């Protein structure tokens, strides 16, 4: 019943190098360092879309906490949850 409120707007694409740097830093800061292949999968699955990338990153980091690190398996575990989101469905 309570859905996202606001207006959709576009922003310029974010460079992959910027995503790699920022996400690696933030996963490290959260105590769940992300492996290079897991980060590549996260960006591939989210198509680098800012909102969807952050949805997947947040869900992935939460699921990775018990493991203390983030692998491709954890990214794959996070996908079913974020794929339900309206913004995610618009990617495909």
The first five atom37 places (N, CA, C, CB, O) and aatype in JSON, in Angstrom:
{
  "aatype": [20, 20, 20, 20, 20, 20, 20, 20, 20, 20, 20, 20, 20, 20, 20, 20, 20, 20, 20, 20, 20, 20, 20, 20, 20, 20, 20, 20, 20, 20, 20, 20, 20, 20, 20, 20, 20, 20, 20, 20, 20, 20, 20, 20, 20, 20, 20, 20, 20, 20, 20, 20, 20, 20, 20, 20, 20, 20, 20, 20, 20, 20, 20, 20, 20, 20, 20, 20, 20, 20, 20, 20, 20, 20, 20, 20, 20, 20, 20, 20, 20, 20, 20, 20, 20, 20, 20, 20, 20, 20, 20, 20],
  "atom_mask": [
    [1, 1, 1, 1, 1],
    [1, 1, 1, 1, 1],
    [1, 1, 1, 1, 1],
    [1, 1, 1, 1, 1],
    [1, 1, 1, 1, 1],
    [1, 1, 1, 1, 1],
    [1, 1, 1, 1, 1],
    [1, 1, 1, 1, 1],
    [1, 1, 1, 1, 1],
    [1, 1, 1, 1, 1],
    [1, 1, 1, 1, 1],
    [1, 1, 1, 1, 1],
    [1, 1, 1, 1, 1],
    [1, 1, 1, 1, 1],
    [1, 1, 1, 1, 1],
    [1, 1, 1, 1, 1],
    [1, 1, 1, 1, 1],
    [1, 1, 1, 1, 1],
    [1, 1, 1, 1, 1],
    [1, 1, 1, 1, 1],
    [1, 1, 1, 1, 1],
    [1, 1, 1, 1, 1],
    [1, 1, 1, 1, 1],
    [1, 1, 1, 1, 1],
    [1, 1, 1, 1, 1],
    [1, 1, 1, 1, 1],
    [1, 1, 1, 1, 1],
    [1, 1, 1, 1, 1],
    [1, 1, 1, 1, 1],
    [1, 1, 1, 1, 1],
    [1, 1, 1, 1, 1],
    [1, 1, 1, 1, 1],
    [1, 1, 1, 1, 1],
    [1, 1, 1, 1, 1],
    [1, 1, 1, 1, 1],
    [1, 1, 1, 1, 1],
    [1, 1, 1, 1, 1],
    [1, 1, 1, 1, 1],
    [1, 1, 1, 1, 1],
    [1, 1, 1, 1, 1],
    [1, 1, 1, 1, 1],
    [1, 1, 1, 1, 1],
    [1, 1, 1, 1, 1],
    [1, 1, 1, 1, 1],
    [1, 1, 1, 1, 1],
    [1, 1, 1, 1, 1],
    [1, 1, 1, 1, 1],
    [1, 1, 1, 1, 1],
    [1, 1, 1, 1, 1],
    [1, 1, 1, 1, 1],
    [1, 1, 1, 1, 1],
    [1, 1, 1, 1, 1],
    [1, 1, 1, 1, 1],
    [1, 1, 1, 1, 1],
    [1, 1, 1, 1, 1],
    [1, 1, 1, 1, 1],
    [1, 1, 1, 1, 1],
    [1, 1, 1, 1, 1],
    [1, 1, 1, 1, 1],
    [1, 1, 1, 1, 1],
    [1, 1, 1, 1, 1],
    [1, 1, 1, 1, 1],
    [1, 1, 1, 1, 1],
    [1, 1, 1, 1, 1],
    [1, 1, 1, 1, 1],
    [1, 1, 1, 1, 1],
    [1, 1, 1, 1, 1],
    [1, 1, 1, 1, 1],
    [1, 1, 1, 1, 1],
    [1, 1, 1, 1, 1],
    [1, 1, 1, 1, 1],
    [1, 1, 1, 1, 1],
    [1, 1, 1, 1, 1],
    [1, 1, 1, 1, 1],
    [1, 1, 1, 1, 1],
    [1, 1, 1, 1, 1],
    [1, 1, 1, 1, 1],
    [1, 1, 1, 1, 1],
    [1, 1, 1, 1, 1],
    [1, 1, 1, 1, 1],
    [1, 1, 1, 1, 1],
    [1, 1, 1, 1, 1],
    [1, 1, 1, 1, 1],
    [1, 1, 1, 1, 1],
    [1, 1, 1, 1, 1],
    [1, 1, 1, 1, 1],
    [1, 1, 1, 1, 1],
    [1, 1, 1, 1, 1],
    [1, 1, 1, 1, 1],
    [1, 1, 1, 1, 1],
    [1, 1, 1, 1, 1],
    [1, 1, 1, 1, 1]
  ],
  "atom_positions": [
    [[0.81, -1.19, 0.0], [0.0, 0.0, 0.0], [0.86, 1.25, 0.0], [-0.93, 0.0, 1.19], [0.56, 2.22, -0.7]],
    [[1.92, 1.24, 0.78], [2.81, 2.39, 0.78], [3.89, 2.18, -0.27], [3.44, 2.61, 2.18], [4.81, 1.39, -0.08]],
    [[3.77, 2.89, -1.35], [4.74, 2.75, -2.44], [5.67, 3.93, -2.48], [4.03, 2.59, -3.77], [5.54, 4.88, -1.71]],
    [[6.61, 3.87, -3.38], [7.55, 4.95, -3.59], [6.8, 6.18, -4.05], [8.64, 4.56, -4.6], [5.98, 6.1, -4.97]],
    [[7.06, 7.3, -3.45], [6.44, 8.56, -3.85], [7.52, 9.46, -4.41], [5.71, 9.24, -2.65], [8.62, 9.53, -3.88]],
    [[7.2, 10.15, -5.47], [8.16, 11.07, -6.06], [8.08, 11.03, -7.57], [9.58, 10.75, -5.59], [7.25, 10.34, -8.16]],
    [[8.97, 11.78, -8.16], [9.01, 11.83, -9.61], [10.25, 11.12, -10.11], [8.98, 13.29, -10.1], [11.31, 11.17, -9.48]],
    [[10.1, 10.46, -11.24], [11.25, 9.83, -11.86], [12.0, 10.88, -12.67], [10.82, 8.63, -12.75], [11.4, 11.75, -13.29]],
    [[13.32, 10.78, -12.65], [14.12, 11.65, -13.47], [15.4, 10.9, -13.84], [14.44, 12.99, -12.74], [15.76, 9.92, -13.19]],
    [[16.05, 11.36, -14.86], [17.27, 10.69, -15.29], [18.49, 11.48, -14.83], [17.29, 10.53, -16.82], [18.45, 12.71, -14.7]],
    [[19.54, 10.76, -14.59], [20.82, 11.39, -14.27], [21.85, 10.79, -15.21], [21.22, 11.17, -12.76], [21.64, 9.7, -15.76]],
    [[22.96, 11.47, -15.41], [23.99, 10.92, -16.3], [24.51, 9.6, -15.76], [25.15, 11.91, -16.49], [24.51, 9.38, -14.55]],
    [[24.95, 8.72, -16.64], [25.51, 7.44, -16.18], [26.71, 7.66, -15.25], [25.93, 6.58, -17.39], [27.44, 8.64, -15.39]],
    [[26.89, 6.76, -14.33], [28.03, 6.8, -13.42], [29.09, 5.86, -13.99], [27.62, 6.4, -11.95], [28.8, 4.72, -14.34]],
    [[30.31, 6.34, -14.08], [31.41, 5.56, -14.65], [31.65, 4.31, -13.81], [32.7, 6.4, -14.75], [31.56, 4.34, -12.58]],
    [[31.96, 3.22, -14.49], [32.23, 1.95, -13.79], [33.37, 2.11, -12.78], [32.58, 0.85, -14.8], [33.31, 1.55, -11.69]],
    [[34.38, 2.86, -13.14], [35.5, 3.07, -12.2], [35.03, 3.77, -10.93], [36.61, 3.88, -12.86], [35.52, 3.46, -9.84]],
    [[34.1, 4.7, -11.06], [33.56, 5.38, -9.88], [32.75, 4.42, -9.03], [32.69, 6.58, -10.31], [32.85, 4.43, -7.8]],
    [[31.92, 3.59, -9.68], [31.16, 2.58, -8.95], [32.1, 1.65, -8.21], [30.25, 1.77, -9.9], [31.92, 1.38, -7.02]],
    [[33.13, 1.15, -8.92], [34.07, 0.21, -8.31], [34.71, 0.8, -7.06], [35.15, -0.19, -9.32], [34.8, 0.15, -6.02]],
    [[35.16, 2.02, -7.18], [35.83, 2.67, -6.05], [34.85, 2.88, -4.88], [36.42, 4.02, -6.48], [35.15, 2.48, -3.75]],
    [[33.72, 3.48, -5.16], [32.77, 3.82, -4.09], [32.18, 2.59, -3.42], [31.65, 4.69, -4.64], [32.09, 2.52, -2.2]],
    [[31.77, 1.61, -4.23], [31.17, 0.42, -3.64], [32.19, -0.4, -2.87], [30.53, -0.43, -4.72], [31.87, -0.91, -1.79]],
    [[33.39, -0.54, -3.38], [34.43, -1.27, -2.65], [34.68, -0.61, -1.3], [35.74, -1.33, -3.47], [34.77, -1.28, -0.27]],
    [[34.79, 0.71, -1.31], [35.02, 1.46, -0.08], [33.89, 1.22, 0.91], [35.15, 2.95, -0.37], [34.13, 0.96, 2.09]],
    [[32.65, 1.31, 0.44], [31.51, 1.18, 1.33], [31.29, -0.24, 1.84], [30.27, 1.65, 0.64], [30.89, -0.43, 2.99]],
    [[31.54, -1.24, 1.01], [31.45, -2.62, 1.49], [32.54, -2.87, 2.54], [31.59, -3.63, 0.31], [32.28, -3.54, 3.55]],
    [[33.75, -2.34, 2.31], [34.81, -2.46, 3.33], [34.39, -1.78, 4.63], [36.14, -1.82, 2.81], [34.56, -2.35, 5.71]],
    [[33.84, -0.59, 4.52], [33.4, 0.16, 5.7], [32.3, -0.57, 6.47], [32.92, 1.55, 5.3], [32.2, -0.43, 7.69]],
    [[31.49, -1.33, 5.75], [30.41, -2.1, 6.39], [30.92, -3.4, 7.0], [29.31, -2.4, 5.37], [30.16, -4.13, 7.65]],
    [[32.2, -3.7, 6.78], [32.77, -4.92, 7.34], [32.53, -6.16, 6.52], [32.23, -5.13, 8.7], [32.69, -7.28, 7.0]],
    [[32.13, -5.96, 5.25], [31.89, -7.1, 4.35], [32.57, -6.83, 3.01], [30.35, -7.33, 4.16], [31.89, -6.6, 2.01]],
    [[33.91, -6.86, 2.97], [34.62, -6.57, 1.73], [34.05, -7.37, 0.56], [36.11, -6.86, 1.88], [33.67, -8.53, 0.71]],
    [[33.98, -6.72, -0.59], [33.39, -7.37, -1.76], [34.48, -7.83, -2.72], [32.41, -6.4, -2.48], [35.4, -7.07, -3.05]],
    [[34.38, -9.08, -3.16], [35.32, -9.63, -4.12], [35.11, -8.95, -5.47], [35.16, -11.17, -4.24], [34.0, -8.51, -5.79]],
    [[36.16, -8.86, -6.27], [36.09, -8.19, -7.57], [35.03, -8.8, -8.47], [37.45, -8.25, -8.26], [34.29, -8.07, -9.14]],
    [[34.94, -10.12, -8.5], [33.94, -10.75, -9.37], [32.52, -10.52, -8.85], [34.2, -12.25, -9.5], [31.58, -10.45, -9.64]],
    [[32.36, -10.41, -7.55], [31.04, -10.11, -6.98], [30.62, -8.68, -7.31], [31.04, -10.33, -5.44], [29.46, -8.42, -7.61]],
    [[31.57, -7.76, -7.27], [31.28, -6.38, -7.62], [30.91, -6.28, -9.1], [32.48, -5.47, -7.29], [29.99, -5.55, -9.47]],
    [[31.63, -7.0, -9.94], [31.31, -7.0, -11.37], [29.92, -7.56, -11.62], [32.36, -7.81, -12.16], [29.18, -7.02, -12.45]],
    [[29.55, -8.63, -10.92], [28.22, -9.21, -11.06], [27.15, -8.24, -10.6], [28.12, -10.53, -10.27], [26.12, -8.08, -11.25]],
    [[27.38, -7.58, -9.47], [26.42, -6.62, -8.93], [26.15, -5.52, -9.96], [26.95, -6.01, -7.61], [25.0, -5.16, -10.2]],
    [[27.21, -4.98, -10.56], [27.04, -3.91, -11.55], [26.41, -4.42, -12.84], [28.39, -3.26, -11.86], [25.63, -3.71, -13.47]],
    [[26.74, -5.64, -13.23], [26.14, -6.22, -14.43], [24.64, -6.44, -14.24], [26.82, -7.55, -14.78], [23.85, -6.08, -15.11]],
    [[24.26, -7.01, -13.12], [22.85, -7.31, -12.87], [22.02, -6.04, -12.73], [22.71, -8.16, -11.62], [20.85, -6.01, -13.14]],
    [[22.6, -4.99, -12.16], [21.86, -3.74, -11.96], [21.98, -2.79, -13.15], [22.36, -3.05, -10.71], [21.42, -1.7, -13.14]],
    [[22.72, -3.22, -14.16], [22.94, -2.41, -15.37], [23.56, -1.05, -15.04], [21.62, -2.21, -16.11], [23.47, -0.12, -15.84]],
    [[24.18, -0.94, -13.88], [24.77, 0.32, -13.47], [23.76, 1.42, -13.19], [25.71, 0.79, -14.53], [24.13, 2.58, -13.0]],
    [[22.48, 1.06, -13.16], [21.43, 2.04, -12.85], [21.61, 2.47, -11.39], [19.97, 1.44, -13.1], [21.64, 1.62, -10.51]],
    [[21.72, 3.77, -11.13], [22.04, 4.22, -9.77], [21.11, 3.67, -8.69], [22.0, 5.7, -9.72], [21.59, 3.15, -7.68]],
    [[19.82, 3.79, -8.87], [18.89, 3.36, -7.83], [18.93, 1.84, -7.66], [17.46, 3.82, -8.16], [18.96, 1.33, -6.54]],
    [[18.93, 1.12, -8.78], [18.92, -0.34, -8.72], [20.25, -0.87, -8.19], [18.64, -0.93, -10.1], [20.28, -1.87, -7.47]],
    [[21.34, -0.22, -8.54], [22.65, -0.63, -8.02], [22.67, -0.49, -6.51], [23.77, 0.2, -8.66], [23.19, -1.37, -5.81]],
    [[22.14, 0.59, -6.0], [22.13, 0.79, -4.55], [21.16, -0.17, -3.86], [21.76, 2.23, -4.22], [21.43, -0.61, -2.75]],
    [[20.04, -0.48, -4.5], [19.13, -1.49, -3.93], [19.84, -2.82, -3.77], [17.87, -1.66, -4.82], [19.78, -3.46, -2.72]],
    [[20.52, -3.23, -4.83], [21.21, -4.52, -4.8], [22.4, -4.47, -3.84], [21.68, -4.9, -6.21], [22.66, -5.45, -3.14]],
    [[23.11, -3.38, -3.81], [24.26, -3.26, -2.9], [23.8, -3.34, -1.44], [25.0, -1.94, -3.15], [24.43, -4.02, -0.63]],
    [[22.73, -2.66, -1.12], [22.23, -2.68, 0.27], [21.79, -4.09, 0.67], [21.05, -1.69, 0.43], [22.16, -4.57, 1.74]],
    [[21.01, -4.72, -0.18], [20.52, -6.08, 0.13], [21.69, -7.05, 0.22], [19.52, -6.56, -0.95], [21.71, -7.92, 1.1]],
    [[22.65, -6.92, -0.67], [23.82, -7.8, -0.67], [24.62, -7.62, 0.6], [24.7, -7.52, -1.9], [25.02, -8.61, 1.23]],
    [[24.87, -6.38, 1.0], [25.65, -6.12, 2.21], [24.95, -6.68, 3.44], [25.88, -4.61, 2.37], [25.6, -7.24, 4.33]],
    [[23.64, -6.54, 3.51], [22.91, -7.08, 4.66], [23.03, -8.6, 4.73], [21.43, -6.68, 4.59], [23.22, -9.16, 5.81]],
    [[22.92, -9.25, 3.58], [23.03, -10.71, 3.56], [24.46, -11.18, 3.83], [22.54, -11.24, 2.22], [24.66, -12.29, 4.33]],
    [[25.44, -10.36, 3.5], [26.84, -10.74, 3.67], [27.33, -10.64, 5.12], [27.71, -9.88, 2.79], [28.34, -11.24, 5.47]],
    [[26.63, -9.91, 5.94], [27.09, -9.68, 7.33], [27.48, -10.95, 8.07], [26.01, -8.97, 8.11], [28.55, -10.98, 8.68]],
    [[26.67, -12.0, 8.05], [27.07, -13.21, 8.78], [28.34, -13.88, 8.24], [25.94, -14.21, 8.76], [29.02, -14.61, 8.96]],
    [[28.65, -13.62, 6.96], [29.81, -14.25, 6.33], [31.08, -13.42, 6.49], [29.53, -14.48, 4.86], [32.19, -13.95, 6.39]],
    [[30.94, -12.11, 6.73], [32.1, -11.23, 6.88], [32.77, -10.87, 5.57], [33.09, -11.86, 7.77], [33.82, -10.23, 5.58]],
    [[32.18, -11.26, 4.46], [32.71, -10.93, 3.14], [31.59, -11.1, 2.12], [33.94, -11.83, 2.78], [30.56, -11.72, 2.39]],
    [[31.8, -10.53, 0.94], [30.77, -10.56, -0.1], [31.29, -11.27, -1.34], [30.31, -9.13, -0.46], [32.26, -10.84, -1.96]],
    [[30.64, -12.36, -1.67], [31.0, -13.16, -2.84], [29.88, -13.09, -3.88], [31.29, -14.63, -2.44], [28.83, -12.49, -3.64]],
    [[30.12, -13.7, -5.02], [29.08, -13.75, -6.05], [27.85, -14.5, -5.55], [29.61, -14.41, -7.33], [26.73, -14.18, -5.93]],
    [[28.06, -15.48, -4.7], [26.92, -16.23, -4.15], [26.0, -15.33, -3.35], [27.41, -17.38, -3.26], [24.78, -15.48, -3.41]],
    [[26.56, -14.4, -2.62], [25.74, -13.49, -1.81], [24.98, -12.52, -2.72], [26.61, -12.7, -0.8], [23.82, -12.22, -2.48]],
    [[25.64, -12.05, -3.77], [24.94, -11.17, -4.73], [23.76, -11.93, -5.33], [25.92, -10.69, -5.87], [22.66, -11.37, -5.45]],
    [[23.97, -13.17, -5.71], [22.87, -13.97, -6.28], [21.74, -14.19, -5.27], [23.4, -15.33, -6.78], [20.56, -14.23, -5.65]],
    [[22.09, -14.34, -4.01], [21.06, -14.5, -2.97], [20.22, -13.23, -2.82], [21.71, -14.85, -1.62], [19.04, -13.29, -2.47]],
    [[20.83, -12.08, -3.07], [20.13, -10.8, -2.92], [19.19, -10.5, -4.09], [21.13, -9.67, -2.79], [18.24, -9.75, -3.93]],
    [[19.45, -11.08, -5.24], [18.68, -10.75, -6.44], [17.17, -10.97, -6.32], [19.19, -11.55, -7.58], [16.41, -10.08, -6.71]],
    [[16.69, -12.1, -5.81], [15.24, -12.29, -5.77], [14.49, -11.2, -4.99], [14.93, -13.63, -5.16], [13.35, -10.88, -5.31]],
    [[15.12, -10.66, -3.98], [14.47, -9.6, -3.2], [14.37, -8.32, -4.0], [15.22, -9.35, -1.89], [13.3, -7.7, -4.04]],
    [[15.46, -7.9, -4.64], [15.43, -6.63, -5.36], [14.66, -6.72, -6.67], [16.85, -6.15, -5.63], [14.13, -5.72, -7.15]],
    [[14.6, -7.9, -7.24], [13.88, -8.05, -8.5], [12.38, -7.79, -8.37], [14.1, -9.44, -9.05], [11.69, -7.61, -9.37]],
    [[11.88, -7.77, -7.15], [10.46, -7.49, -6.92], [10.15, -6.0, -6.97], [10.03, -8.06, -5.56], [8.99, -5.61, -7.09]],
    [[11.16, -5.18, -6.89], [10.98, -3.73, -6.84], [10.61, -3.18, -8.22], [12.26, -3.04, -6.32], [11.15, -3.63, -9.23]],
    [[9.69, -2.22, -8.26], [9.23, -1.64, -9.53], [10.38, -1.11, -10.37], [8.24, -0.53, -9.28], [10.42, -1.33, -11.58]],
    [[11.31, -0.41, -9.74], [12.43, 0.16, -10.49], [13.26, -0.92, -11.14], [13.31, 1.02, -9.57], [13.75, -0.75, -12.26]],
    [[13.42, -2.03, -10.45], [14.23, -3.13, -10.99], [13.55, -3.74, -12.22], [14.46, -4.21, -9.92], [14.22, -4.05, -13.21]],
    [[12.25, -3.9, -12.15], [11.52, -4.51, -13.26], [11.61, -3.66, -14.53], [10.06, -4.73, -12.88], [11.48, -4.19, -15.64]],
    [[11.84, -2.36, -14.38], [11.96, -1.48, -15.54], [13.3, -1.63, -16.25], [11.76, -0.04, -15.12], [13.46, -1.16, -17.37]],
    [[14.26, -2.29, -15.6], [15.57, -2.48, -16.24], [15.5, -3.43, -17.42], [16.56, -3.0, -15.23], [16.26, -3.3, -18.37]],
    [[14.61, -4.38, -17.35], [14.59, -5.45, -18.36], [13.64, -5.17, -19.48], [14.24, -6.75, -17.73], [13.52, -5.98, -20.39]]
  ]
}
